[in-house]
Amino acid sequence: MESRVSSNTHLESGQQHAEYQALMQGLERSKFEKALILPLIEDAQNIVEVGCGNGVVLDLLSHNFPSSNVWGIDLDPVMCEASKSRGLPNVNVLCTDATTIPFAENESMDAVVYCSTLHEIFSQGGPSQVVASLKEAARVLRPGGSVIIRDSVKPSPGKTQIRFKQEWVEKRFYNYLKDYELVKRQYEQLSDGTFSVENSYLFEFLTKYFYDVGWDKEMQEVYGYYTEEEFRDELRCAGFEIVYKHSYLLPYFSEKWAKDLLIDQPFTKSTIIVKAEKVCSV
């Protein structure tokens, strides 16, 4: 019994290490895409990144705004240590949740950054936690201060027909049907073998199916939590008005989906970048 427990523990530890390494590598690969937010940060002496992870964006902020004070917050102690280990001179890291920025006084920040963070907050705490975090951002921002968001964007309602070019992708789709429960399952298989899938349910599959390491973790995440219109409405409720918005399809997704699937309409946009200014306190 003891050897069996030890063996299982070793396997679990090995799996966790593989998932951690895959996560770290993915964060580093996304650095170029995340740098697209930098031109939106203007006149910012005090910047806080919510959900700083291993410090990829903190690194960008530190080097592009060397005279600014930069803070990073994250709930995961391992990620906080990874951020701290970069030794960035103008950066401080604090381990806390996204609805609390305890070191920041009211109206003391110039910019609050969420880079691939709000979907994590939504996945772990639901829509109320996203709202709470945005309201906390509004609290700490000065009037006219900016919240910068880069994240996935939920497609508009509708259905899309797909066929699979790769057998392994079709098998993965059946695994997805069995394993994913966070978005309502809405699909049907037509007589010619084509699948008709509701857009939001399909989007979650399209952003997850290629994960070999970390599949179980992906089954606990929602990427498409707000449509473009919902971003506008929720930010407005938190006291912001959007001054810049750009949504696009990540090149990686475009290439991957074209290789693996036939889709009956142009590929959806996957990513949104938003800059919104604080116009009132809520």
SVG drawing of the C-alpha trace seen along z (x, -y; Angstrom):
<svg xmlns="http://www.w3.org/2000/svg" viewBox="-29 -63 46 65">
<polyline fill="none" stroke="black" stroke-width="0.4" points="0.0,0.0 2.8,-2.4 4.6,-1.9 1.4,-2.4 0.7,-5.7 4.3,-6.8 4.1,-5.9 0.8,-7.8 2.2,-10.8 5.3,-10.7 3.1,-10.6 0.9,-13.5 4.0,-15.5 5.4,-14.8 2.2,-15.9 2.0,-19.0 5.6,-19.9 4.9,-19.3 1.8,-21.5 3.8,-24.2 6.5,-24.2 4.0,-24.3 2.2,-27.3 5.5,-29.1 6.5,-28.5 3.1,-29.6 3.3,-32.9 6.7,-33.6 5.5,-32.9 2.7,-35.3 5.0,-38.2 5.0,-39.7 1.2,-39.7 0.9,-41.2 3.3,-44.0 0.5,-45.4 -1.0,-47.1 2.1,-49.2 1.2,-52.2 -2.1,-52.5 -0.4,-53.4 0.2,-57.1 1.2,-59.6 1.3,-56.8 3.6,-57.3 1.8,-54.6 0.8,-51.3 -0.6,-48.1 -1.0,-44.9 -3.8,-42.6 -3.0,-38.9 0.7,-39.4 1.5,-35.6 5.2,-35.0 5.9,-38.6 6.0,-38.6 4.0,-41.9 5.7,-43.3 9.0,-42.9 7.5,-44.8 6.2,-47.5 9.4,-47.9 11.6,-48.2 9.2,-50.5 8.3,-52.8 11.6,-52.8 10.7,-56.0 7.2,-54.7 6.3,-52.8 4.9,-49.4 3.1,-46.9 2.0,-43.4 -0.6,-41.4 -1.5,-37.7 -3.3,-35.2 -0.8,-32.4 2.3,-32.4 4.3,-30.4 3.6,-33.0 4.4,-35.9 7.8,-34.3 8.4,-33.9 7.7,-37.6 9.9,-38.6 12.8,-36.5 13.1,-38.7 14.6,-41.4 12.9,-44.2 14.1,-47.5 10.9,-49.5 8.5,-46.7 6.9,-45.5 4.8,-42.2 2.1,-41.4 0.2,-38.2 -3.5,-39.1 -6.7,-38.5 -8.0,-40.6 -10.7,-42.3 -8.3,-43.8 -5.5,-46.3 -4.6,-46.9 -1.5,-49.1 -3.3,-51.6 -5.1,-54.5 -8.2,-55.9 -7.5,-57.6 -3.7,-56.9 -3.1,-54.9 -2.8,-56.1 -3.3,-52.8 -4.6,-49.3 -3.7,-46.5 -5.5,-43.2 -3.6,-41.0 -5.3,-37.6 -6.6,-37.9 -10.3,-38.7 -11.2,-35.3 -9.3,-33.6 -11.2,-35.7 -14.5,-34.8 -13.6,-31.1 -12.7,-31.0 -15.3,-33.3 -18.0,-34.0 -19.2,-37.3 -19.6,-38.9 -15.9,-38.7 -15.1,-40.3 -17.4,-43.2 -15.9,-43.5 -12.4,-43.6 -13.3,-46.3 -14.9,-48.4 -11.7,-48.0 -9.8,-49.3 -12.1,-52.3 -11.5,-52.9 -7.8,-53.1 -7.6,-55.0 -7.5,-58.8 -10.2,-60.5 -9.2,-60.1 -7.0,-57.1 -7.1,-54.1 -7.9,-50.4 -6.2,-48.4 -7.6,-45.0 -6.2,-42.3 -8.2,-39.1 -10.3,-36.6 -13.6,-37.8 -16.9,-35.9 -18.4,-35.5 -21.8,-36.8 -24.7,-34.3 -25.3,-32.0 -24.3,-28.6 -21.3,-27.4 -20.9,-24.2 -17.6,-22.4 -16.0,-19.2 -12.7,-17.7 -9.7,-17.3 -7.8,-15.4 -9.0,-12.2 -7.4,-13.2 -9.2,-16.5 -12.5,-14.8 -11.6,-12.4 -10.7,-15.4 -14.1,-17.0 -15.8,-13.9 -13.6,-14.2 -14.6,-17.9 -18.3,-17.0 -17.8,-14.7 -15.4,-16.8 -16.5,-20.4 -19.4,-21.6 -18.8,-25.4 -20.7,-26.4 -24.0,-24.9 -23.5,-22.1 -25.2,-23.1 -24.5,-21.1 -26.0,-18.6 -24.5,-16.2 -26.1,-16.5 -26.8,-13.7 -23.6,-14.4 -21.4,-14.1 -21.0,-17.9 -21.4,-19.3 -23.6,-22.4 -22.3,-24.0 -23.4,-27.1 -20.7,-29.8 -19.8,-30.2 -19.5,-26.5 -17.4,-26.1 -15.1,-28.9 -14.3,-27.2 -13.4,-24.0 -11.3,-25.9 -9.2,-27.5 -8.6,-24.3 -8.4,-21.2 -4.7,-21.4 -3.7,-21.1 -2.1,-17.8 -0.6,-18.9 -3.1,-20.7 -6.3,-19.4 -8.0,-19.1 -7.1,-22.7 -8.5,-23.9 -11.8,-22.1 -12.1,-24.5 -11.7,-27.7 -14.0,-29.9 -12.2,-32.0 -15.3,-33.7 -16.8,-35.4 -17.8,-38.8 -18.8,-39.8 -17.6,-43.2 -21.0,-44.7 -20.7,-43.2 -17.3,-44.6 -18.7,-48.0 -21.7,-47.6 -19.8,-46.1 -17.0,-48.7 -19.7,-51.5 -21.3,-50.0 -18.0,-50.1 -17.5,-53.8 -15.5,-53.6 -16.0,-54.6 -14.1,-52.8 -11.8,-55.1 -10.1,-52.4 -11.1,-48.9 -9.5,-46.5 -10.5,-42.8 -8.7,-40.3 -7.9,-36.7 -4.5,-35.4 -2.4,-34.2 -1.7,-31.0 -5.4,-30.2 -5.9,-31.1 -3.2,-28.7 -4.1,-26.0 -7.8,-26.0 -7.3,-26.1 -5.1,-23.1 -7.4,-21.0 -11.0,-22.0 -13.4,-23.0 -15.6,-25.9 -18.6,-27.2 -17.9,-30.9 -14.9,-33.2 -13.1,-32.4 -14.3,-34.4 -12.2,-37.0 -10.4,-35.5 -8.8,-38.5 -9.8,-42.0 -7.7,-44.9 -9.6,-47.7 -8.6,-51.0 -11.3,-52.6 -11.0,-55.8 -12.5,-56.4 -15.3,-58.9 -17.0,-58.5 -16.9,-56.7 -19.4,-54.0"/>
</svg>
